[in-house]
């Protein structure tokens, strides 16, 4: 199972320093999603990350930086995915879905897709789980997509995600809101190693 980490939506103290520690600890997929960041803010963020880790970063906005920095790939928000106006010459393209009907109707072969919220969100208060477990399991058996669980995923939920049929998990709050993000990441990674 894959372990993917998304950035917190707003900058946390020492974020890029912590991120580099997570890369050193084995993080291979990091999604840089900062909805309020300008192009300059994203550029500054990327410049703080050593080049050796650039091929582990997936951008959610300002996709042109993918080629400039030789990043891992891009993530297509729903409005971009629907418009079909996005670069196609990138190493990896992912997207997100928030219901199983749309997931099953979009069998374009992305490298992986997020489905959320699977559990009550950790990083977004009052953002409850959006699926019945039986519906999830049935849909995951039907799709050809590699589906990653997002939303409320924490250490105790990893085994349930595997049982439901997810290909991996993605986290935000379970790592970034932990007093020790590195320890939280390593705990999740070690749990995933059993599957």
C-alpha positions in Angstrom: 0.0 0.0 0.0 1.2 3.5 -0.8 1.5 6.3 1.8 1.0 9.7 0.4 1.3 12.9 2.5 -0.5 16.2 1.6 0.7 19.5 2.8 -1.4 21.3 5.3 -3.5 24.0 3.5 -1.8 26.8 5.4 1.9 27.0 6.3 2.9 25.5 9.6 6.1 26.6 11.5 9.2 25.0 10.0 7.2 23.2 7.4 9.8 22.8 4.8 12.4 21.7 7.4 10.0 19.0 8.7 9.2 18.0 5.1 12.9 17.4 4.3 13.1 15.2 7.4 10.1 13.3 6.2 11.8 12.9 2.8 15.0 11.6 4.5 12.8 9.1 6.4 11.5 7.7 3.2 8.5 9.8 2.1 8.1 9.2 -1.7 4.8 11.0 -2.5 4.2 14.5 -1.3 1.3 16.6 -2.6 1.9 20.3 -2.4 -1.6 21.9 -2.0 -1.7 25.5 -0.7 -5.0 27.0 -2.0 -4.2 30.5 -0.8 -0.6 30.6 -2.1 0.3 32.8 -5.0 2.6 31.6 -7.8 5.5 33.4 -6.0 4.6 31.6 -2.7 4.7 28.2 -4.4 8.0 29.1 -6.2 9.6 30.1 -2.8 8.3 26.9 -1.2 9.9 24.8 -3.9 13.1 26.7 -3.8 13.4 25.7 -0.1 13.4 22.0 -0.9 16.7 20.5 -2.0 16.6 19.3 -5.7 17.2 15.7 -4.6 13.6 15.6 -3.3 11.9 17.4 -6.2 11.0 14.1 -7.9 8.8 13.2 -4.9 6.5 16.4 -5.2 3.1 16.5 -6.9 1.7 20.0 -7.5 -2.0 20.9 -7.1 -1.6 24.4 -8.7 0.7 26.2 -11.0 1.4 23.0 -12.9 4.0 24.6 -15.1 6.5 24.3 -12.3 6.4 20.6 -12.7 8.6 20.7 -15.8 10.8 23.6 -14.5 11.7 21.7 -11.2 11.4 18.2 -12.7 8.7 17.3 -10.1 6.9 13.9 -9.7 3.7 15.2 -11.3 0.5 17.2 -11.0 -2.8 16.8 -9.3 -6.0 17.8 -11.2 -8.7 19.5 -9.0 -12.2 18.7 -10.2 -12.7 21.9 -12.1 -9.4 21.4 -14.1 -10.2 17.7 -14.7 -13.7 18.6 -16.1 -12.3 21.4 -18.4 -9.8 19.0 -19.9 -7.3 21.9 -20.2 -4.2 20.5 -18.5 -0.7 19.5 -19.5 -0.4 15.9 -20.6 3.4 15.7 -20.8 4.0 15.1 -17.1 5.3 12.0 -15.4 2.3 11.5 -13.1 -1.3 12.8 -13.1 -3.7 12.2 -10.2 -7.1 13.6 -9.3 -9.8 13.4 -6.6 -13.3 12.2 -6.3 -15.9 12.7 -3.6 -18.5 10.1 -4.6 -18.3 6.6 -6.0 -20.7 7.4 -8.9 -18.2 9.9 -10.3 -15.3 7.6 -9.6 -16.8 4.7 -11.5 -17.8 7.0 -14.4 -14.3 8.3 -14.8 -12.1 5.3 -15.9 -9.3 7.5 -17.3 -6.1 5.9 -16.2 -4.6 8.3 -13.7 -1.6 6.9 -11.8 -3.9 7.1 -8.8 -7.0 8.9 -7.5 -8.0 10.1 -4.1 -11.5 9.3 -2.7 -12.6 11.4 0.2 -13.7 11.8 3.0 -13.4 8.2 4.0 -13.4 8.9 7.8 -14.2 12.0 9.8 -11.6 14.6 8.9 -8.7 15.3 11.3 -7.6 18.5 9.6 -11.1 19.9 8.8 -13.4 20.1 11.8 -17.0 19.2 11.0 -16.1 17.4 7.8 -17.7 13.9 8.4 -17.1 10.7 6.5 -19.0 10.5 3.3 -19.5 6.8 2.5 -21.1 3.6 3.7 -18.5 0.9 4.1 -20.4 -1.6 1.9 -20.7 0.9 -0.9 -17.0 1.6 -0.7 -15.9 -2.0 -0.8 -18.2 -2.7 -3.8 -17.1 0.3 -5.8 -13.4 -0.4 -5.1 -13.9 -3.9 -6.6 -15.5 -2.4 -9.7 -13.0 0.4 -10.6 -9.8 0.0 -12.6 -8.4 3.0 -10.8 -5.8 2.8 -8.1 -7.8 4.5 -5.3 -6.1 6.1 -2.3 -8.2 6.7 0.9 -8.2 10.4 2.1 -10.0 12.0 4.9 -9.5 11.1 8.6 -6.8 8.5 7.8 -4.7 7.8 10.9 -2.7 4.9 12.2 -5.7 3.0 13.6 -7.5 3.2 10.3 -4.8 1.7 8.0 -5.9 -1.9 8.3 -9.6 -0.9 7.6 -8.5 0.9 4.5 -6.7 -2.2 3.3 -9.7 -4.4 4.1 -12.0 -2.1 2.1 -9.7 -2.5 -1.0 -7.9 0.8 -1.1 -4.5 0.8 -2.8 -3.0 3.2 -0.3 -3.7 6.0 2.2 -3.2 9.7 2.1 -2.8 11.8 5.3 -2.8 15.5 6.3 -3.8 16.0 9.9 -2.6 12.6 11.2 1.0 13.8 10.5 1.0 17.6 10.5 -1.2 18.0 13.6 0.9 15.5 15.6 3.3 17.1 18.0 6.0 15.0 16.3 5.2 14.7 12.5 8.2 12.5 11.9 7.2 10.0 14.5 3.6 10.0 13.2 4.8 9.4 9.6 7.1 6.5 10.7 4.3 4.9 12.6 2.0 5.0 9.6 4.8 3.8 7.3 5.6 0.9 9.6 1.9 -0.1 9.8 1.7 -0.1 6.0 4.7 -2.3 5.7 2.6 -5.2 7.0 0.4 -5.1 4.0 
